Amino acid sequence: MSQSKGQKSPSDEFDLFREMMHDVARIKADDIVRQEHQGLTPEQQAERQRAAQAQEDEDSIALSEEVRDWIEPHDPIFWRKDGVQDGVFRQLKKGHYEPQATLNLHHLRVREARREVAGFIADCYRRGIRTGLIIHGLGLKSQPRPALLKSLCNQWLPELEPVLAFHTAQKHHGGAGATYVMIRKNSERKLATKEQNRKR
């Protein structure tokens, strides 16, 4: 069906709404049960936190601020590691895995966004969060070209070791202005899953 010139489609209106949601901050998944490290002294826990922060900083620095391949604002982005099953990837694409944590990159400079993305993925991995949502927007006014942060997210995510796959979100989660990210299980989650399976 043709659309009159100047009339916004529902998709455009939803993306505009997402662009206006600039005050949305990273949401911590409070309903996720954090498994505490049993028997660790406060000094050992502090050392683990310092090591985790150092890894985040290292990951962030390794991500380039130069775009290698530009993405058009409304084009989908997607990627998966070898071994991610077709059915699992389809479920991610369809939005069937509800995001447990969200990162909003609106109004961030590239360097800030780079650090936030690296930190967000590391935080999700540590907390056992399997599906995250990154809101990068369409970047219609970004410089030097549109979709700057979207193009960089498409470039950065495959370089972060915990990321198994990602896909442009469904409309109710932000459409072309947002991306689902699937994160691998951490060692504690793997042990918990094994224990659950053993008890069955």
SULLIN-V220376 format. One record per residue. D_CENTER is the distance of its C-alpha to the mean C-alpha in whole Angstrom. Layout:
# SULLIN-V220376
d_center->{D_CENTER | D_CENTER}
This chain:
# SULLIN-V220376
d_center->{34 | 35 | 33 | 35 | 34 | 33 | 31 | 28 | 26 | 24 | 21 | 22 | 23 | 20 | 18 | 20 | 20 | 16 | 17 | 20 | 17 | 17 | 18 | 15 | 13 | 11 | 12 | 13 | 13 | 17 | 18 | 17 | 20 | 19 | 22 | 24 | 26 | 29 | 32 | 30 | 32 | 30 | 31 | 29 | 26 | 26 | 26 | 23 | 21 | 23 | 22 | 18 | 18 | 20 | 18 | 15 | 17 | 18 | 15 | 14 | 18 | 17 | 15 | 17 | 17 | 19 | 18 | 20 | 19 | 19 | 17 | 19 | 17 | 18 | 17 | 15 | 12 | 12 | 12 | 13 | 15 | 19 | 20 | 17 | 19 | 20 | 20 | 17 | 15 | 17 | 16 | 12 | 13 | 16 | 13 | 15 | 13 | 12 | 9 | 10 | 8 | 7 | 7 | 9 | 10 | 14 | 17 | 15 | 17 | 16 | 16 | 15 | 12 | 12 | 13 | 10 | 7 | 9 | 10 | 7 | 6 | 10 | 11 | 9 | 11 | 14 | 14 | 14 | 11 | 10 | 8 | 5 | 5 | 4 | 8 | 9 | 13 | 15 | 17 | 20 | 22 | 20 | 22 | 23 | 22 | 20 | 16 | 16 | 12 | 11 | 13 | 12 | 8 | 10 | 12 | 10 | 8 | 11 | 13 | 11 | 13 | 11 | 9 | 11 | 10 | 8 | 10 | 10 | 11 | 14 | 16 | 16 | 12 | 13 | 14 | 14 | 12 | 9 | 6 | 6 | 4 | 8 | 9 | 12 | 15 | 16 | 20 | 21 | 19 | 21 | 24 | 24 | 23 | 26 | 28 | 28 | 29 | 32 | 33 | 33}
